[in-house]
Amino acid sequence: MTTAQRYESAREIYKNMGVDTDKAVETLKNIHISMHCWQGDDVTGFDHDGPLTGGIQATGNYPGKARTPEELMADIDKVFSLVPGKHKLNLHASYAIFEDGEFADRDKLEPKHFKKWVEFAKERGIGLDFNPTFFSHSKVVDGLTLSSPIDEVRNFWIEHGKACVRISQYFAEELGIPCAMNIWIPDGYKDIPADRMGPRARFKDSLDQILSIPYDKSKVLVCLESKVFGIGLESYTVGSSEFTINYAANNDIISLMDNGHYHPTELVSDKISSMLLFNEKIALHVTRPVRWDSDHVVLFDDETREIAKEIVRNDAIDRVLLALDFFDASINRISAWTVGMRNMQKALLYALVSPNKKFKELQDTNQFTELMAMQEEMKIYPFGDVWDYFCEKNNVPVKGEWFKEVKKYEEEVLSKRA
């Protein structure tokens, strides 16, 4: 049977459950995931030569890492050719591109330092998202940035944040697509702090100063991301979940949840419904923590599916800013990106072809036996045939055929990078 024939069969099977697979496929086509640029070069960026610092660590040494903007852009293009639909690209400030020997430190960054990224996005008809880079820099003093008690340090990072707001608006105006600008800091302490309030008060003041500059809130969607701990910051993190949620709520910005940034027993999928009740929009960084925030490649696993279900069954597709965040240097980086992107889309499609209305009715009428039975039966419905059809319809490889393209790219391109 052809992919189309298998899809026709699957469509009829799902139709008997009240699911319109044609609508699901069309809906998925219009969900734009923000793909992070930093998987391609192990979060190195182009503005420093030193190691990663600030609780961030990329492990592995697989050959073929992107070393230049041109190589990174080529790798991103390759991934986009293997992932169905059209998406966004998520940049960190450390990926500024300097020309003709010019260099600007992070507090002096300007839109012109990202002109090539805008050109890249325009040529492909995609949007850009952005992140200030509060790590891997000499001005991260004793693990602190926006919460530092040293005025010179804190002011440097405040100016960096302001610069990033201006750059984000530049992205939005040039591309005609709103730019989500996410603020995350690594600030914290290895051991039990003597003062928890002081650093958070300074962080709050720093954020107030960053957001005091004029910007168009319809174009720049400022997000604030929490963290539970980091390497060397095990006992206390300034930007805790409680801090970021409260600050976002009180300052009309967006709360961002990274599902690696919580205790191992916490699930972001369980938090989404509560956040949606009190916020017009929320933002997500989807990753895969393995015992801690290890940023493993996103799989088609239980939590990824549950996150997608919460987005879909709460009619929140237009209310959730969806991005990925992982960096695995132990495997082919093109493959890592492609697996993660396709798995996030699979999870969304799995949610879209679920009889969510029927499931809710069963729950509301206390028919828990039938609910469990139906949920289990749906797990072996021909979801894969719908996914294959979606891929074919969007002119990307079906099933594992994409991996052949990755291997070919490795042989012809990646293997030649010394």
Summary of the structure (lengths in Angstrom):
residues: 418
radius of gyration: 21.8
end to end distance: 44.5
largest distance: 68.6
contacts: 1410
relative contact order: 0.15
helix: 47%
strand: 11%
